[in-house]
């Protein structure tokens, strides 16, 4: 068997797995799956692809080359017969909330009402005559609740629209907001110290993100869904579903990026579990983390966003997973290992 290529991204942070907090190389070793670290940005990468059986690549939404070329390289590798992660279905919408909206709408996913405008006049007319406030304005890119604004009235919304169709907004993460976010969601000194130590990595990522340019010439809005102080990260990989809950920040409606995780299986309703599996199947993804918010008025779980990159360690810490029948299994879910097992099942069974 040809070795599996694990891309070491030399342009951003070096990673060994397709997500945060987990490493699947122990599983590869245990099952006799050979692998090598490779540089997918080498000038001869296409000619080298035939040396490998597949490629796993965690790439960043803060690096220009990653955003523009990484998935193209993986798509070419797939066309050449390699197993790849993430594949096209899993990542074509990566870090593009409008693309995610289109994908959700195509499979009738449970999502908040959403609107996108590419012409200023149409947007302004809608804001003046049809919009129900408050609404949420979002840039296409960004993670951890960055680039998400609540627009409480027509005046705020029209000002937001005017700016989006003129100079736009810098999409790189704000140091001020990041600091505010972490302080608001920090509940003990140990957590504060741990987060403080991550500041250099954040500043490095932010310096890369500054090169991505400004977002402009569109407006994307979502219906404001009042939550009950939390949201859910729901991770689907194959026939297993993991989760963790996140408290919203103080005096804020946003939970993503707070890092304030907790676990309460009663929050995971049958509707949420079934919808997550259904949407993942309909989109044909290898693995996906869905952000669910539960409408405080109706109790319905709605998908706000999705991304194949999420905190896998937090999913593991839940101590188990749900199957497709909504039955809980008290065995920690190692997402990275599940991805490898699902892709290399035939090889593992023969080994």
Phi, psi and omega in degrees: 000133176292150182291155172276134179267123174255114185286124171263108187284103184283349182268345178223210180290142177281131180225157180243359181217163183277049180172181182267135166088357180229158180222122185263005184294330177298322179294319179299316179296315183298326183260011175068028178267110182291146179211158177220150173277131183228160177253104182286357177257012173289149186294341181251026185300322183296319179291337180275344185302327182293349178280353188234155177272341181185171179223133170249130185216116171266114179244165192257149174273005180250003182244128186303309182298322178298315182293326188263331190237336188303311183290331175297317180296317179294323178295320176296317179301318179296320178297332180275002175099005180276151169280133183228150171221127357279146177276181188298313181299328184283332192228003182297335181260012185305126177057035176223096186294331178289317176299321177299318179301313179300318180296315179299315181298326183292337181245015177056045178286153177283101183228160173295159173301138186222148181220140175227139181231139178244002177231130187298316184299316180297320180296313181297320179297319180294318180296326182282323192246340187234331186296142174252123186262150003281158171232166182250125176261134182227141165280159181299321187248174181115150179227169177063035178074004175291152177065027177239124183232140171266127181252109193274343180206176183299321182298312179298318183294318179293324176295319177298315179299313181301318180290320180296331179260018173230256183279344177072196182233143171290123185271355181290150183296140181275130177295322180296313181293320180300316179296313178302314182301314183289323178295317182297329185257004179272125185249355178206163184295321181300317179294320179300314180298317180299318181287325179298323181292343182270358182302315179303320178296321178296317181296324177295313179298320181295323179296324175292316184297330180300338182275355184281346178089186184258151176265130181201173174067030169199162170224130179238125182235148171236147171303136176284122179249114180288123181260182181249036176091014180200164163224177186233134166263119182243115186253122178250126174220109183064235181262017182236148182224121177250174183199165159206155179256153179229128174291144171288158176289159178300134178056036181216156179262355186263140178242329181303131179089354181290330182073006182265081187270151170204173188227122178214103186294340179295339178287340184271089181285163177299323179299315181295314181297311181297318180295320180297314177297316183298314182293318178300317179296315183296325179276347177069038184268153177283322182200141180207138172257117180260137172266113178256136168243139181260120180297120183297331183278320186254340183080003182277139174275127181240139179275123181268315183208176174210155176196140179283347176260123180203175183284094182291330179296321178297323176295317180300320184292347176295338176082008179178191181206162174262147172262186185290346176264012179068023178267134182274135176242122184277064177221117184308141181265111175265099188300315182300317179294321179297321178299314180296316181299317181293325181280329184244028183304315182298317181294315182297320181293328180280335185287000000 
